[in-house]
Amino acid sequence: MIVVSYADFSANINKYLPAASISGLKILPQKKDKKYSRHLKFVQAIEAASGILPSDIDVENEKTEAILKS
């Protein structure tokens, strides 16, 4: 049995078809890109939070005032 990745099989289908009829073929599932999904979740969280703070606010000044109040 020949074991190939999904990416390799899709790139070279004609290479594996003759061999598959003789010895069998197992195609491994396509893996998800974990980095991309992690970044996608972060971007979605940022997009969900956008618009919460007014655009004319001075964040550094607000931090300083909050520290001085406590």
Contacts in CASP RR format, 6 or more apart in sequence:
PFRMAT RR
TARGET T0000
AUTHOR 0000-0000-0000
METHOD contacts of the structure
MODEL  1
MIVVSYADFSANINKYLPAASISGLKILPQKKDKKYSRHLKFVQAIEAAS
GILPSDIDVENEKTEAILKS
1 23 0 8 1.000
1 24 0 8 1.000
1 25 0 8 1.000
1 26 0 8 1.000
2 16 0 8 1.000
2 19 0 8 1.000
2 20 0 8 1.000
2 23 0 8 1.000
2 24 0 8 1.000
2 25 0 8 1.000
2 26 0 8 1.000
3 26 0 8 1.000
3 28 0 8 1.000
4 16 0 8 1.000
4 25 0 8 1.000
4 26 0 8 1.000
4 27 0 8 1.000
4 28 0 8 1.000
5 27 0 8 1.000
5 28 0 8 1.000
5 30 0 8 1.000
6 27 0 8 1.000
6 28 0 8 1.000
6 29 0 8 1.000
6 30 0 8 1.000
7 30 0 8 1.000
9 16 0 8 1.000
9 25 0 8 1.000
9 27 0 8 1.000
16 25 0 8 1.000
19 25 0 8 1.000
53 59 0 8 1.000
END
